Amino acid sequence: MLRCAAGIAALENGSDVMMLEKASETLSGGNTKYTAGAMRFCFNGMEDLIPLLHGSK
């Protein structure tokens, strides 16, 4: 999770970021295996999602 936070912080500070998952072929997919390529995260309520949907902070 720390790598994810570092990637997000770099992106917010103007860097171009690419995050990759790495695993053996039998374990490939990681989190994206269960989310069809999306990313799961925790949130406290619908109000936390509004800025993400509108692309604002």
C-alpha positions as a printed NumPy array, in Angstrom:
array([[  0.   ,   0.   ,   0.   ],
       [  2.896,   2.382,   0.651],
       [  3.957,   2.126,  -2.986],
       [  0.441,   3.116,  -4.009],
       [  0.539,   6.15 ,  -1.709],
       [  3.947,   7.127,  -3.106],
       [  2.628,   6.852,  -6.659],
       [ -0.387,   9.   ,  -5.869],
       [  1.778,  11.611,  -4.118],
       [  4.126,  11.739,  -7.113],
       [  1.182,  12.16 ,  -9.486],
       [ -0.283,  14.963,  -7.362],
       [  3.098,  16.726,  -7.506],
       [  3.287,  16.725, -11.291],
       [  5.117,  13.488, -12.109],
       [  4.01 ,  10.996, -14.744],
       [  3.292,   7.734, -12.924],
       [  2.804,   4.152, -14.065],
       [  2.004,   1.528, -11.459],
       [  2.451,  -2.138, -12.321],
       [  1.575,  -5.326, -10.486],
       [  4.103,  -8.137, -10.518],
       [  3.48 , -11.78 ,  -9.652],
       [  4.154, -15.239, -10.951],
       [  1.794, -16.405, -13.695],
       [ -0.183, -18.541, -11.226],
       [ -0.717, -15.556,  -8.937],
       [ -1.084, -12.876, -11.606],
       [ -3.857, -10.352, -11.392],
       [ -3.471,  -9.221,  -7.794],
       [ -6.146,  -6.72 ,  -6.78 ],
       [ -7.132,  -6.051, -10.389],
       [ -8.14 ,  -9.699, -10.772],
       [-11.143,  -8.921,  -8.577],
       [-11.933,  -5.445,  -9.855],
       [-11.78 ,  -5.858, -13.662],
       [ -8.831,  -3.464, -13.881],
       [-10.239,  -0.89 , -11.456],
       [ -8.713,  -0.038,  -8.093],
       [-10.41 ,  -0.688,  -4.758],
       [-10.09 ,   1.779,  -1.881],
       [-11.77 ,   2.679,   1.407],
       [-14.024,   5.684,   1.834],
       [-16.219,   7.053,   4.614],
       [-19.312,   7.96 ,   2.61 ],
       [-20.651,   9.118,  -0.725],
       [-19.353,  12.646,  -0.123],
       [-15.798,  11.263,  -0.353],
       [-16.49 ,  10.049,  -3.904],
       [-17.848,  13.281,  -5.399],
       [-14.415,  14.887,  -5.996],
       [-13.213,  11.729,  -7.732],
       [-16.192,  11.652, -10.062],
       [-15.875,  15.311, -10.965],
       [-12.075,  15.281, -11.198],
       [-11.67 ,  17.99 ,  -8.55 ],
       [-10.281,  18.067,  -5.032]])
